[in-house]
Structures are given as C-alpha cells and as structure tokens.
Amino acid sequence: MRNVTLAIEEEVLQEARIRAAKEGTTVNAVVREFLARYGARDRRLQTAMDRVLEAAAKYEGRLEGGKFRREAAYEERSRRGR
C-alpha cells in the first residue's frame, strides 16, 4: 500500500473526521474507498452496459420489426388485469 499526501482545508478535514467518527470509520478509510470506486467507475459502467445490451438482445417483448405495436401493449395490459 502506498502513502499519499493531500492538501485539504482544515475545516473540510475536521468535518470529514467528525462524520467518519460518527460512522465508525476514518477519513483514511473513506478516501481509500472513494478512490477504489473512482478508479473502477469505467469498468462498472461497461459491465452495466454489457448487461443491458445482453438483455436487449434476448428481449422478445412488444417490439416487432423495430416498431412499437399498440395492440401488443393492450394485450399485455389485459393479461396483467389492468
């Protein structure tokens, strides 16, 4: 693990220390967690997009030929009892 030096305004650091203490953690742990999420953001977004595209490829819903069918929507609503 590497050490990093940050320049943070005293008031900001004090508020962060107070909140971290209330949450039972440390500013150091909060910063580590933030940086881990920040670094992994693009990977998480890509994974989410891959899941959406995979689900869309399998979808056999109301679209036929790339167009919305009003009749299919009404049929689905009636099946649901609405």
C-alpha positions as CSV (number, residue, x, y, z in Angstrom):
1,M,0.0,0.0,0.0
2,R,1.3,3.5,-0.9
3,N,1.1,6.6,1.2
4,V,-0.3,9.8,-0.5
5,T,0.0,13.3,0.8
6,L,-3.1,15.5,0.2
7,A,-3.6,19.2,0.8
8,I,-7.1,19.7,2.4
9,E,-8.5,22.7,4.0
10,E,-8.6,22.4,7.8
11,E,-12.3,23.0,8.1
12,V,-13.1,20.3,5.4
13,L,-10.8,17.8,7.1
14,Q,-12.3,18.5,10.5
15,E,-15.9,18.0,9.2
16,A,-14.7,14.8,7.5
17,R,-13.2,13.5,10.7
18,I,-16.4,14.2,12.7
19,R,-18.6,12.4,10.1
20,A,-16.2,9.5,9.8
21,A,-16.1,9.1,13.6
22,K,-19.9,9.1,13.7
23,E,-19.9,6.4,11.0
24,G,-17.3,4.3,12.9
25,T,-14.6,4.8,10.3
26,T,-11.7,7.0,9.5
27,V,-11.0,9.7,6.9
28,N,-8.3,7.5,5.5
29,A,-10.7,4.6,5.0
30,V,-13.3,6.9,3.4
31,V,-10.6,8.2,1.0
32,R,-9.4,4.7,0.1
33,E,-13.0,3.6,-0.6
34,F,-13.7,6.6,-2.7
35,L,-10.5,6.2,-4.8
36,A,-11.3,2.5,-5.3
37,R,-14.8,3.3,-6.6
38,Y,-13.5,6.2,-8.7
39,G,-10.8,4.1,-10.3
40,A,-13.3,1.3,-11.1
41,R,-16.0,3.5,-12.4
42,D,-15.4,2.9,-16.1
43,R,-15.2,-0.8,-15.6
44,R,-18.5,-0.8,-13.6
45,L,-20.2,1.3,-16.3
46,Q,-19.0,-1.0,-19.1
47,T,-20.2,-4.1,-17.1
48,A,-23.6,-2.5,-16.7
49,M,-23.8,-1.6,-20.4
50,D,-22.9,-5.1,-21.4
51,R,-25.7,-6.4,-19.2
52,V,-28.2,-4.0,-20.7
53,L,-27.2,-4.9,-24.3
54,E,-27.3,-8.7,-23.4
55,A,-30.8,-8.3,-22.0
56,A,-31.9,-6.2,-25.0
57,A,-30.6,-8.9,-27.4
58,K,-32.8,-11.5,-25.6
59,Y,-35.9,-9.4,-25.3
60,E,-38.9,-10.7,-27.1
61,G,-41.4,-8.1,-25.9
62,R,-43.7,-5.8,-27.7
63,L,-41.4,-4.6,-30.5
64,E,-41.8,-6.1,-33.9
65,G,-39.6,-5.0,-36.7
66,G,-38.2,-2.3,-34.5
67,K,-41.7,-0.6,-34.1
68,F,-44.0,-0.4,-31.2
69,R,-47.3,-2.3,-31.6
70,R,-50.1,-0.7,-29.8
71,E,-52.2,-3.9,-29.9
72,A,-49.4,-5.8,-28.1
73,A,-49.4,-3.2,-25.3
74,Y,-53.1,-3.6,-24.8
75,E,-52.8,-7.3,-24.9
76,E,-50.1,-7.2,-22.2
77,R,-52.2,-4.8,-20.0
78,S,-55.2,-7.1,-20.2
79,R,-53.1,-10.1,-19.3
80,R,-52.0,-8.2,-16.2
81,G,-55.5,-7.4,-15.3
82,R,-55.4,-3.6,-15.9
